Amino acid sequence: MLVCDYIVESIDGDYANLRRVDKPEEELKLVARALLPENIVEGGRLHYEMLQYTIV
């Protein structure tokens, strides 16, 4: 199962663009904000584990 950290690169309406910390060369991951913690901010860090995102 995938376990990794992301940086919130940008927030655009109902979506956020996330960049993996351990693989910054990969494309940004577009994620619906409904799947993310409510109080995310651009530049913030998220931890992904067991299909859930949490603020680090």
Biopython code that builds the backbone (N, CA, C, O; Angstrom):
import numpy as np
from Bio.PDB.StructureBuilder import StructureBuilder

atoms = [
    (1, "MET", "N", (0.845, -1.179, 0.000)),
    (1, "MET", "CA", (0.000, 0.000, 0.000)),
    (1, "MET", "C", (0.895, 1.249, 0.000)),
    (1, "MET", "O", (1.921, 1.292, 0.680)),
    (2, "LEU", "N", (0.495, 2.237, -0.757)),
    (2, "LEU", "CA", (1.267, 3.468, -0.890)),
    (2, "LEU", "C", (1.200, 4.307, 0.384)),
    (2, "LEU", "O", (0.125, 4.575, 0.919)),
    (3, "VAL", "N", (2.381, 4.714, 0.852)),
    (3, "VAL", "CA", (2.501, 5.649, 1.975)),
    (3, "VAL", "C", (3.502, 6.705, 1.536)),
    (3, "VAL", "O", (4.647, 6.380, 1.224)),
    (4, "CYS", "N", (3.079, 7.981, 1.508)),
    (4, "CYS", "CA", (3.987, 9.041, 1.082)),
    (4, "CYS", "C", (3.506, 10.395, 1.585)),
    (4, "CYS", "O", (2.412, 10.519, 2.136)),
    (5, "ASP", "N", (4.346, 11.409, 1.385)),
    (5, "ASP", "CA", (4.015, 12.782, 1.756)),
    (5, "ASP", "C", (3.919, 13.629, 0.495)),
    (5, "ASP", "O", (4.609, 13.385, -0.494)),
    (6, "TYR", "N", (3.048, 14.628, 0.554)),
    (6, "TYR", "CA", (2.829, 15.548, -0.558)),
    (6, "TYR", "C", (2.943, 16.985, -0.071)),
    (6, "TYR", "O", (2.697, 17.280, 1.098)),
    (7, "ILE", "N", (3.321, 17.876, -0.987)),
    (7, "ILE", "CA", (3.269, 19.316, -0.773)),
    (7, "ILE", "C", (2.106, 19.845, -1.605)),
    (7, "ILE", "O", (1.963, 19.479, -2.771)),
    (8, "VAL", "N", (1.281, 20.699, -1.020)),
    (8, "VAL", "CA", (0.176, 21.313, -1.756)),
    (8, "VAL", "C", (0.773, 22.441, -2.600)),
    (8, "VAL", "O", (1.121, 23.497, -2.071)),
    (9, "GLU", "N", (0.889, 22.222, -3.895)),
    (9, "GLU", "CA", (1.481, 23.212, -4.796)),
    (9, "GLU", "C", (0.511, 24.354, -5.080)),
    (9, "GLU", "O", (0.905, 25.520, -5.086)),
    (10, "SER", "N", (-0.757, 24.018, -5.315)),
    (10, "SER", "CA", (-1.748, 25.055, -5.599)),
    (10, "SER", "C", (-3.142, 24.522, -5.299)),
    (10, "SER", "O", (-3.392, 23.317, -5.298)),
    (11, "ILE", "N", (-4.041, 25.471, -5.045)),
    (11, "ILE", "CA", (-5.448, 25.154, -4.823)),
    (11, "ILE", "C", (-6.238, 25.932, -5.864)),
    (11, "ILE", "O", (-6.113, 27.152, -5.970)),
    (12, "ASP", "N", (-7.055, 25.211, -6.634)),
    (12, "ASP", "CA", (-7.823, 25.829, -7.708)),
    (12, "ASP", "C", (-9.277, 25.380, -7.591)),
    (12, "ASP", "O", (-9.660, 24.332, -8.112)),
    (13, "GLY", "N", (-10.075, 26.182, -6.905)),
    (13, "GLY", "CA", (-11.489, 25.842, -6.741)),
    (13, "GLY", "C", (-11.674, 24.582, -5.923)),
    (13, "GLY", "O", (-11.274, 24.520, -4.760)),
    (14, "ASP", "N", (-12.283, 23.576, -6.534)),
    (14, "ASP", "CA", (-12.581, 22.321, -5.844)),
    (14, "ASP", "C", (-11.455, 21.296, -5.933)),
    (14, "ASP", "O", (-11.635, 20.145, -5.534)),
    (15, "TYR", "N", (-10.300, 21.699, -6.451)),
    (15, "TYR", "CA", (-9.185, 20.767, -6.635)),
    (15, "TYR", "C", (-7.891, 21.341, -6.078)),
    (15, "TYR", "O", (-7.732, 22.556, -5.955)),
    (16, "ALA", "N", (-6.968, 20.440, -5.744)),
    (16, "ALA", "CA", (-5.637, 20.841, -5.298)),
    (16, "ALA", "C", (-4.608, 20.042, -6.092)),
    (16, "ALA", "O", (-4.820, 18.869, -6.397)),
    (17, "ASN", "N", (-3.497, 20.688, -6.421)),
    (17, "ASN", "CA", (-2.387, 20.032, -7.099)),
    (17, "ASN", "C", (-1.343, 19.667, -6.060)),
    (17, "ASN", "O", (-0.843, 20.526, -5.334)),
    (18, "LEU", "N", (-1.019, 18.372, -5.996)),
    (18, "LEU", "CA", (-0.083, 17.875, -4.998)),
    (18, "LEU", "C", (1.186, 17.361, -5.667)),
    (18, "LEU", "O", (1.133, 16.757, -6.739)),
    (19, "ARG", "N", (2.338, 17.610, -5.019)),
    (19, "ARG", "CA", (3.630, 17.104, -5.504)),
    (19, "ARG", "C", (4.211, 16.168, -4.457)),
    (19, "ARG", "O", (4.290, 16.518, -3.279)),
    (20, "ARG", "N", (4.615, 14.981, -4.884)),
    (20, "ARG", "CA", (5.232, 14.025, -3.957)),
    (20, "ARG", "C", (6.570, 14.551, -3.480)),
    (20, "ARG", "O", (7.368, 15.049, -4.275)),
    (21, "VAL", "N", (6.814, 14.443, -2.201)),
    (21, "VAL", "CA", (8.064, 14.922, -1.613)),
    (21, "VAL", "C", (9.234, 14.050, -2.062)),
    (21, "VAL", "O", (10.307, 14.569, -2.366)),
    (22, "ASP", "N", (9.042, 12.741, -2.107)),
    (22, "ASP", "CA", (10.132, 11.821, -2.443)),
    (22, "ASP", "C", (10.371, 11.674, -3.946)),
    (22, "ASP", "O", (11.394, 11.122, -4.351)),
    (23, "LYS", "N", (9.451, 12.154, -4.776)),
    (23, "LYS", "CA", (9.598, 12.080, -6.237)),
    (23, "LYS", "C", (9.143, 13.394, -6.865)),
    (23, "LYS", "O", (8.134, 13.419, -7.571)),
    (24, "PRO", "N", (9.870, 14.489, -6.623)),
    (24, "PRO", "CA", (9.432, 15.806, -7.107)),
    (24, "PRO", "C", (9.418, 15.938, -8.632)),
    (24, "PRO", "O", (8.793, 16.852, -9.169)),
    (25, "GLU", "N", (10.104, 15.030, -9.329)),
    (25, "GLU", "CA", (10.138, 15.109, -10.790)),
    (25, "GLU", "C", (8.856, 14.578, -11.430)),
    (25, "GLU", "O", (8.625, 14.823, -12.614)),
    (26, "GLU", "N", (8.028, 13.866, -10.691)),
    (26, "GLU", "CA", (6.776, 13.341, -11.232)),
    (26, "GLU", "C", (5.765, 14.466, -11.460)),
    (26, "GLU", "O", (5.885, 15.554, -10.897)),
    (27, "GLU", "N", (4.774, 14.180, -12.293)),
    (27, "GLU", "CA", (3.704, 15.151, -12.549)),
    (27, "GLU", "C", (2.923, 15.424, -11.276)),
    (27, "GLU", "O", (2.886, 14.601, -10.361)),
    (28, "LEU", "N", (2.300, 16.593, -11.234)),
    (28, "LEU", "CA", (1.446, 16.922, -10.098)),
    (28, "LEU", "C", (0.235, 15.999, -10.084)),
    (28, "LEU", "O", (-0.241, 15.565, -11.133)),
    (29, "LYS", "N", (-0.252, 15.707, -8.896)),
    (29, "LYS", "CA", (-1.440, 14.871, -8.730)),
    (29, "LYS", "C", (-2.619, 15.788, -8.438)),
    (29, "LYS", "O", (-2.592, 16.544, -7.467)),
    (30, "LEU", "N", (-3.646, 15.728, -9.263)),
    (30, "LEU", "CA", (-4.847, 16.534, -9.088)),
    (30, "LEU", "C", (-5.826, 15.765, -8.204)),
    (30, "LEU", "O", (-6.245, 14.660, -8.547)),
    (31, "VAL", "N", (-6.188, 16.359, -7.060)),
    (31, "VAL", "CA", (-7.045, 15.682, -6.084)),
    (31, "VAL", "C", (-8.219, 16.591, -5.738)),
    (31, "VAL", "O", (-8.040, 17.788, -5.510)),
    (32, "ALA", "N", (-9.410, 16.024, -5.699)),
    (32, "ALA", "CA", (-10.602, 16.781, -5.297)),
    (32, "ALA", "C", (-10.457, 17.198, -3.836)),
    (32, "ALA", "O", (-10.058, 16.394, -2.993)),
    (33, "ARG", "N", (-10.780, 18.449, -3.539)),
    (33, "ARG", "CA", (-10.651, 18.957, -2.167)),
    (33, "ARG", "C", (-11.559, 18.227, -1.197)),
    (33, "ARG", "O", (-11.290, 18.219, 0.004)),
    (34, "ALA", "N", (-12.619, 17.617, -1.682)),
    (34, "ALA", "CA", (-13.507, 16.846, -0.809)),
    (34, "ALA", "C", (-12.781, 15.659, -0.173)),
    (34, "ALA", "O", (-13.209, 15.154, 0.865)),
    (35, "LEU", "N", (-11.685, 15.211, -0.792)),
    (35, "LEU", "CA", (-10.909, 14.087, -0.259)),
    (35, "LEU", "C", (-9.801, 14.534, 0.689)),
    (35, "LEU", "O", (-9.148, 13.701, 1.319)),
    (36, "LEU", "N", (-9.586, 15.842, 0.791)),
    (36, "LEU", "CA", (-8.483, 16.390, 1.583)),
    (36, "LEU", "C", (-8.996, 17.024, 2.871)),
    (36, "LEU", "O", (-10.178, 17.355, 2.975)),
    (37, "PRO", "N", (-8.107, 17.195, 3.855)),
    (37, "PRO", "CA", (-8.523, 17.905, 5.071)),
    (37, "PRO", "C", (-9.035, 19.300, 4.727)),
    (37, "PRO", "O", (-8.552, 19.930, 3.786)),
    (38, "GLU", "N", (-9.999, 19.772, 5.477)),
    (38, "GLU", "CA", (-10.683, 21.029, 5.179)),
    (38, "GLU", "C", (-9.760, 22.246, 5.196)),
    (38, "GLU", "O", (-9.940, 23.158, 4.389)),
    (39, "ASN", "N", (-8.792, 22.281, 6.081)),
    (39, "ASN", "CA", (-7.977, 23.484, 6.287)),
    (39, "ASN", "C", (-6.597, 23.410, 5.633)),
    (39, "ASN", "O", (-5.621, 23.894, 6.207)),
    (40, "ILE", "N", (-6.500, 22.810, 4.438)),
    (40, "ILE", "CA", (-5.217, 22.783, 3.738)),
    (40, "ILE", "C", (-4.880, 24.180, 3.219)),
    (40, "ILE", "O", (-5.768, 25.000, 2.984)),
    (41, "VAL", "N", (-3.584, 24.437, 3.046)),
    (41, "VAL", "CA", (-3.109, 25.706, 2.497)),
    (41, "VAL", "C", (-2.026, 25.410, 1.467)),
    (41, "VAL", "O", (-1.373, 24.368, 1.528)),
    (42, "GLU", "N", (-1.837, 26.328, 0.522)),
    (42, "GLU", "CA", (-0.763, 26.170, -0.451)),
    (42, "GLU", "C", (0.567, 26.167, 0.284)),
    (42, "GLU", "O", (0.804, 26.993, 1.166)),
    (43, "GLY", "N", (1.428, 25.233, -0.086)),
    (43, "GLY", "CA", (2.718, 25.087, 0.578)),
    (43, "GLY", "C", (2.667, 24.152, 1.772)),
    (43, "GLY", "O", (3.703, 23.818, 2.348)),
    (44, "GLY", "N", (1.462, 23.727, 2.148)),
    (44, "GLY", "CA", (1.307, 22.814, 3.281)),
    (44, "GLY", "C", (1.725, 21.400, 2.914)),
    (44, "GLY", "O", (1.844, 21.055, 1.738)),
    (45, "ARG", "N", (1.941, 20.601, 3.926)),
    (45, "ARG", "CA", (2.390, 19.222, 3.727)),
    (45, "ARG", "C", (1.297, 18.258, 4.177)),
    (45, "ARG", "O", (0.672, 18.442, 5.221)),
    (46, "LEU", "N", (1.083, 17.220, 3.356)),
    (46, "LEU", "CA", (0.078, 16.201, 3.646)),
    (46, "LEU", "C", (0.732, 14.826, 3.685)),
    (46, "LEU", "O", (1.674, 14.555, 2.940)),
    (47, "HIS", "N", (0.229, 13.969, 4.550)),
    (47, "HIS", "CA", (0.670, 12.577, 4.617)),
    (47, "HIS", "C", (-0.459, 11.714, 4.070)),
    (47, "HIS", "O", (-1.619, 11.887, 4.443)),
    (48, "TYR", "N", (-0.112, 10.778, 3.178)),
    (48, "TYR", "CA", (-1.101, 9.885, 2.573)),
    (48, "TYR", "C", (-0.833, 8.459, 3.027)),
    (48, "TYR", "O", (0.265, 7.931, 2.849)),
    (49, "GLU", "N", (-1.854, 7.845, 3.618)),
    (49, "GLU", "CA", (-1.740, 6.460, 4.065)),
    (49, "GLU", "C", (-3.139, 5.868, 4.190)),
    (49, "GLU", "O", (-4.053, 6.516, 4.701)),
    (50, "MET", "N", (-3.298, 4.642, 3.725)),
    (50, "MET", "CA", (-4.576, 3.924, 3.795)),
    (50, "MET", "C", (-5.729, 4.752, 3.215)),
    (50, "MET", "O", (-6.800, 4.851, 3.814)),
    (51, "LEU", "N", (-5.491, 5.341, 2.046)),
    (51, "LEU", "CA", (-6.485, 6.107, 1.292)),
    (51, "LEU", "C", (-6.960, 7.368, 2.005)),
    (51, "LEU", "O", (-8.042, 7.870, 1.703)),
    (52, "GLN", "N", (-6.169, 7.892, 2.954)),
    (52, "GLN", "CA", (-6.530, 9.108, 3.672)),
    (52, "GLN", "C", (-5.364, 10.083, 3.684)),
    (52, "GLN", "O", (-4.201, 9.690, 3.771)),
    (53, "TYR", "N", (-5.705, 11.368, 3.593)),
    (53, "TYR", "CA", (-4.721, 12.443, 3.684)),
    (53, "TYR", "C", (-4.848, 13.110, 5.052)),
    (53, "TYR", "O", (-5.955, 13.382, 5.517)),
    (54, "THR", "N", (-3.709, 13.371, 5.691)),
    (54, "THR", "CA", (-3.703, 14.105, 6.956)),
    (54, "THR", "C", (-2.658, 15.204, 6.871)),
    (54, "THR", "O", (-1.650, 15.059, 6.179)),
    (55, "ILE", "N", (-2.897, 16.302, 7.575)),
    (55, "ILE", "CA", (-1.951, 17.417, 7.594)),
    (55, "ILE", "C", (-0.789, 17.063, 8.507)),
    (55, "ILE", "O", (-0.978, 16.551, 9.611)),
    (56, "VAL", "N", (0.414, 17.345, 8.027)),
    (56, "VAL", "CA", (1.628, 17.083, 8.817)),
    (56, "VAL", "C", (2.094, 18.382, 9.427)),
    (56, "VAL", "O", (3.100, 18.405, 10.135)),
]
sb = StructureBuilder()
sb.init_structure("model")
sb.init_model(0)
sb.init_chain("A")
sb.init_seg("    ")
for serial, (resi, resn, name, xyz) in enumerate(atoms, 1):
    if name == "N":
        sb.init_residue(resn, " ", resi, " ")
    sb.init_atom(name, np.array(xyz, "f"), 0.0, 1.0, " ", f" {name:<3s}", serial, name[0])
structure = sb.get_structure()
